[in-house]
Amino acid sequence: MDIKDAICPKCGQLSNDGKICANCNSVHEYWVIVPERFFITVCPTCGAYKIGSHWEDYTHNPVEFSREQLIHQIQFNKNVNLPEIILSNFIEESSNRGTFIGSVKGTVNKKEKEEPFRSTVTFKKEQCDRCNRISGSYYEAIIQVRGTDRQLSPFESELVKNIAYETEKELHEAGNRLAFIASIDIDKEGMDIIVGSQNLAQQIIQSLKNRLGGRYTTHPKLVGERAGIPVYRITYSFRLPLLRRGDIIKIKKKFAEVLSPGSNEFRYTDLNDGSIRVGKSDDVESVVGNVNNAYVYIVVYEDGDILGLMDNEKGITKEFKIPRWRHFNIGEQVLVLDAENESIIVG
């Protein structure tokens, strides 16, 4: 065979029988494919985008997101060298449609090619799986938070809410979109947290135990099936311990501050001598308050074992016996709690 008969007539490379080579055949079919139109599905409630069959959260606005999707959808032939996409303009035609104007470049058979294009994007609105469940009052678990033989304090209620929302945020940022809090209801009995997934409920329960102590029981209820698998809705009954961190108690006829509460035993500071001790719940004579409910006083004078403190709000001065384990400076702020017809320095 003559060497001339073994060369591709299009690119000059060696070819069987002198026919158009495989590379040129491939490029002849297409060198680049740009969609004339494409669709972006966005949730009108939360702004999540649908990618394939699943939803994802993005901080991009719809135009920026559709720009990224268009770039992903433009297909260059594998034999094109130095491919380049240039998006020069976006024309907003209506609230749900716009057109990208640009060009594509590349080197084909050692020749540079460039073609302009117009690609129209249409924004479709569809409620995402998360918002659909929330609007449909869907939930998988209820966390009932109660105090043991007492009501929740405002401080505890706020702390429990913060723990729940922090846990929801952590799971959401980790990609668990169905971990949501549907509602938090507070009444005189305690707090009910309605959540959209068992995973979130279990994470909240664990965080409450770690930070507040307490115990819980579970009460499952069969509510149906999903793909042949039984679906249960679980109520978690969470009980905070009788004592809370910062509680001021009377134990063995002395005032003390609870440092770390437990189910049966707890650590506390004896406010009379400053010693740290371990006590039992059965030894507690009364709970007189909590440091979070104390008032701020200012040290105005010291006379022997007498300390003069001024109420920071009312401007009234009171005298206290100085605890032998404490040292005070003039102008220092201290916490005072009114309990059992007397005032106690608690911090």
Protein Blocks (a to p, Z undefined) as FASTA:
>chain_A
ZZklmccfknopacehhiacfklmmmmmpmbdcdfbdcddddfknopacehjbccddfbd
fklmmmmmmmmmpccdfkbghiacddfbdcdfbfkbccddddddddeehiacdddddddd
dddddddfklmmmmnopafbdcddddehiacdfklmmmmmmmmmmmmmmmmmnopaklcc
fbdcddfklccdddfbfklmmmmmmmmmmmngpadddddddfbdeehiacdddddddddd
fbdghiacdeehiacddfbdcfkbccdddfknopacdddfklpmbdcbdfklpccdddfb
dehjaccdddfklopacdddddfkbccdehiacddddeehiacdfZZ
